[in-house]
Amino acid sequence: MIWSRKKHSQITIPVAGIRCNHCESSIKLVLGKISGVGRVKIRLRKYVIIEYDPEKEIDQFELTTAIENAGYPVIIYK
């Protein structure tokens, strides 16, 4: 039997205001509701790393809107 690992793509989004485990749980909850999103890793006070299924159409705007609607501002670099 050959084991295959499903490949994932990932996106890193800088987010302000992530200070505790409650913040982390809130963000994971809203992102987990988006189709195609897999694992979500959070680095407190810095950013969110979202792994997703590359075969699904993931919209970065949808991801950032979900995070912002949960009360955490996404940092946009110009």
N, CA, C and O of each residue as an XYZ file, in Angstrom:
312
protein
N       0.842     -1.173      0.000
C       0.000      0.000      0.000
C       0.890      1.240      0.000
O       1.855      1.323      0.759
N       0.562      2.176     -0.838
C       1.319      3.423     -0.916
C       0.539      4.500     -0.169
O      -0.645      4.726     -0.417
N       1.231      5.150      0.742
C       0.618      6.251      1.492
C       0.856      7.537      0.747
O       1.981      7.837      0.348
N      -0.192      8.290      0.562
C      -0.018      9.582     -0.088
C      -0.422     10.676      0.894
O      -1.328     10.509      1.710
N       0.257     11.757      0.789
C      -0.036     12.899      1.630
C      -0.718     13.949      0.770
O      -0.178     14.365     -0.255
N      -1.879     14.368      1.177
C      -2.588     15.387      0.421
C      -1.831     16.703      0.566
O      -1.529     17.155      1.671
N      -1.542     17.287     -0.556
C      -0.796     18.539     -0.524
C      -1.724     19.693     -0.182
O      -2.892     19.723     -0.572
N      -1.169     20.633      0.555
C      -1.910     21.822      0.940
C      -1.145     23.043      0.486
O       0.081     23.029      0.376
N      -1.873     24.071      0.230
C      -1.276     25.374     -0.002
C      -1.466     26.152      1.284
O      -2.288     25.780      2.122
N      -0.712     27.228      1.445
C      -0.913     28.016      2.646
C      -0.772     29.495      2.360
O      -0.123     29.915      1.402
N      -1.396     30.258      3.214
C      -1.335     31.705      3.129
C      -1.078     32.231      4.537
O      -1.619     31.708      5.511
N      -0.258     33.258      4.635
C       0.029     33.881      5.924
C      -0.571     35.278      5.902
O      -0.326     36.065      4.987
N      -1.362     35.568      6.930
C      -2.033     36.864      7.021
C      -1.612     37.538      8.328
O      -1.853     36.991      9.404
N      -0.983     38.725      8.250
C      -0.637     39.458      9.465
C      -1.901     40.012     10.124
O      -2.732     40.642      9.469
N      -2.031     39.769     11.427
C      -3.236     40.170     12.157
C      -2.828     40.835     13.472
O      -1.938     40.347     14.170
N      -3.473     41.935     13.802
C      -3.213     42.631     15.067
C      -4.220     42.179     16.125
O      -5.329     41.752     15.804
N      -3.820     42.280     17.371
C      -4.749     42.056     18.471
C      -4.896     40.626     18.945
O      -5.750     40.352     19.788
N      -4.099     39.708     18.438
C      -4.170     38.318     18.909
C      -3.310     38.237     20.169
O      -2.082     38.241     20.085
N      -3.953     38.163     21.338
C      -3.204     38.252     22.586
C      -3.313     37.024     23.488
O      -2.513     36.861     24.410
N      -4.293     36.160     23.230
C      -4.499     35.052     24.174
C      -5.115     33.847     23.468
O      -5.387     33.881     22.268
N      -5.328     32.793     24.232
C      -5.921     31.580     23.675
C      -7.358     31.799     23.217
O      -7.803     31.165     22.260
N      -8.089     32.687     23.885
C      -9.460     32.991     23.464
C      -9.460     33.631     22.080
O     -10.281     33.293     21.228
N      -8.525     34.561     21.866
C      -8.398     35.195     20.541
C      -8.119     34.124     19.485
O      -8.730     34.117     18.416
N      -7.203     33.236     19.797
C      -6.819     32.161     18.882
C      -8.026     31.282     18.551
O      -8.262     30.953     17.388
N      -8.780     30.908     19.571
C      -9.960     30.059     19.363
C     -11.006     30.745     18.502
O     -11.631     30.109     17.653
N     -11.201     32.042     18.719
C     -12.198     32.789     17.947
C     -11.845     32.805     16.465
O     -12.709     32.614     15.609
N     -10.578     33.033     16.173
C     -10.138     33.076     14.774
C     -10.237     31.697     14.132
O     -10.697     31.573     12.997
N      -9.813     30.669     14.844
C      -9.900     29.307     14.307
C     -11.349     28.920     14.030
O     -11.636     28.231     13.051
N     -12.251     29.361     14.887
C     -13.663     29.031     14.716
C     -14.226     29.636     13.432
O     -14.893     28.940     12.667
N     -13.970     30.916     13.185
C     -14.528     31.552     11.988
C     -13.878     31.026     10.710
O     -14.553     30.855      9.695
N     -12.576     30.771     10.757
C     -11.906     30.259      9.557
C     -12.294     28.812      9.271
O     -12.333     28.396      8.113
N     -12.578     28.052     10.315
C     -12.971     26.656     10.156
C     -14.303     26.486      9.435
O     -14.608     25.401      8.939
N     -15.091     27.545      9.376
C     -16.386     27.493      8.696
C     -16.275     27.710      7.190
O     -17.255     27.540      6.463
N     -15.088     28.083      6.720
C     -14.900     28.355      5.295
C     -14.489     27.074      4.582
O     -13.531     26.408      4.978
N     -15.214     26.741      3.541
C     -14.959     25.520      2.780
C     -13.542     25.515      2.206
O     -13.102     26.486      1.589
N     -12.846     24.415      2.418
C     -11.501     24.250      1.880
C     -10.403     24.569      2.871
O      -9.253     24.178      2.669
N     -10.744     25.282      3.953
C      -9.730     25.620      4.958
C      -9.424     24.372      5.772
O     -10.324     23.672      6.236
N      -8.138     24.113      5.934
C      -7.701     22.971      6.728
C      -7.192     23.436      8.073
O      -7.947     23.940      8.905
N      -5.914     23.261      8.269
C      -5.296     23.620      9.547
C      -5.046     25.125      9.633
O      -4.664     25.765      8.653
N      -5.268     25.673     10.822
C      -5.002     27.085     11.081
C      -4.007     27.165     12.229
O      -4.260     26.658     13.322
N      -2.872     27.806     11.969
C      -1.855     28.009     12.998
C      -1.776     29.497     13.291
O      -1.835     30.326     12.383
N      -1.643     29.823     14.560
C      -1.612     31.231     14.951
C      -0.362     31.511     15.773
O      -0.032     30.779     16.705
N       0.319     32.581     15.407
C       1.461     33.074     16.177
C       0.960     34.316     16.897
O       0.696     35.344     16.275
N       0.832     34.210     18.210
C       0.274     35.304     18.994
C       0.975     36.620     18.695
O       2.199     36.687     18.574
N       0.162     37.661     18.580
C       0.589     39.035     18.319
C       1.216     39.243     16.951
O       1.777     40.307     16.692
N       1.136     38.248     16.063
C       1.822     38.405     14.780
C       0.973     38.080     13.570
O       0.603     38.978     12.814
N       0.655     36.794     13.371
C       0.003     36.405     12.122
C      -0.729     35.077     12.237
O      -0.583     34.334     13.207
N      -1.526     34.809     11.201
C      -2.294     33.572     11.087
C      -1.807     32.847      9.839
O      -1.704     33.449      8.770
N      -1.512     31.570      9.969
C      -1.118     30.737      8.829
C      -2.283     29.792      8.550
O      -2.697     29.023      9.417
N      -2.800     29.861      7.333
C      -3.955     29.055      6.956
C      -3.545     28.064      5.884
O      -3.094     28.452      4.806
N      -3.702     26.788      6.182
C      -3.468     25.745      5.179
C      -4.815     25.439      4.535
O      -5.833     25.333      5.220
N      -4.808     25.299      3.221
C      -6.066     25.045      2.531
C      -5.853     24.079      1.374
O      -4.737     23.875      0.896
N      -6.941     23.505      0.952
C      -6.948     22.564     -0.155
C      -6.771     23.359     -1.455
O      -7.626     24.179     -1.788
N      -5.680     23.131     -2.192
C      -5.444     23.903     -3.414
C      -6.476     23.642     -4.520
O      -6.579     24.413     -5.474
N      -7.226     22.569     -4.385
C      -8.247     22.270     -5.383
C      -9.525     23.073     -5.152
O     -10.384     23.145     -6.032
N      -9.649     23.669     -3.984
C     -10.798     24.524     -3.683
C     -10.427     25.954     -4.021
O      -9.266     26.348     -3.915
N     -11.410     26.720     -4.422
C     -11.157     28.128     -4.692
C     -11.272     28.892     -3.383
O     -12.371     29.116     -2.875
N     -10.139     29.285     -2.849
C     -10.102     30.042     -1.604
C      -9.910     31.507     -1.959
O      -9.001     31.864     -2.709
N     -10.765     32.339     -1.418
C     -10.720     33.767     -1.684
C     -10.057     34.466     -0.499
O     -10.574     34.417      0.617
N      -8.921     35.112     -0.734
C      -8.205     35.786      0.349
C      -9.080     36.862      0.992
O      -9.001     37.082      2.200
N      -9.902     37.523      0.203
C     -10.812     38.527      0.748
C     -11.773     37.896      1.744
O     -12.057     38.490      2.784
N     -12.277     36.706      1.447
C     -13.187     36.003      2.354
C     -12.477     35.666      3.665
O     -13.062     35.791      4.741
N     -11.220     35.241      3.573
C     -10.452     34.915      4.775
C     -10.229     36.151      5.643
O     -10.466     36.121      6.850
N      -9.771     37.235      5.019
C      -9.490     38.448      5.789
C     -10.779     39.051      6.358
O     -10.777     39.572      7.473
N     -11.866     38.984      5.608
C     -13.145     39.494      6.111
C     -13.612     38.697      7.319
O     -14.112     39.272      8.286
N     -13.457     37.386      7.274
C     -13.854     36.550      8.410
C     -13.049     36.909      9.661
O     -13.603     36.997     10.756
N     -11.749     37.113      9.495
C     -10.897     37.478     10.631
C     -11.312     38.842     11.177
O     -11.429     39.014     12.390
N     -11.533     39.803     10.297
C     -11.923     41.143     10.736
C     -13.311     41.149     11.379
O     -13.536     41.877     12.345
N     -14.231     40.360     10.863
C     -15.567     40.279     11.463
C     -15.524     39.649     12.853
O     -16.421     39.875     13.666
N     -14.488     38.864     13.129
C     -14.308     38.284     14.464
C     -13.703     39.304     15.431
O     -13.587     39.044     16.628
N     -13.318     40.475     14.893
C     -12.818     41.540     15.752
C     -11.315     41.741     15.746
O     -10.775     42.419     16.620
N     -10.631     41.155     14.766
C      -9.169     41.246     14.710
C      -8.749     41.895     13.392
O      -8.969     41.326     12.323
N      -8.149     43.080     13.463
C      -7.779     43.784     12.228
C      -6.625     43.131     11.483
O      -5.604     42.776     12.072
N      -6.806     42.982     10.195
C      -5.759     42.453      9.324
C      -4.849     43.621      8.958
O      -5.317     44.712      8.633
N      -3.551     43.376      9.015
C      -2.562     44.410      8.707
C      -2.256     44.372      7.222
O      -1.871     43.330      6.691
N      -2.427     45.503      6.549
C      -2.149     45.614      5.132
C      -0.856     46.408      4.967
O      -0.753     47.544      5.431
N       0.116     45.811      4.311
C       1.375     46.501      4.041
C       1.304     47.105      2.650
O       0.850     46.460      1.705
N       1.756     48.346      2.530
C       1.741     49.016      1.217
C       3.133     49.137      0.679
O       3.330     49.672     -0.412
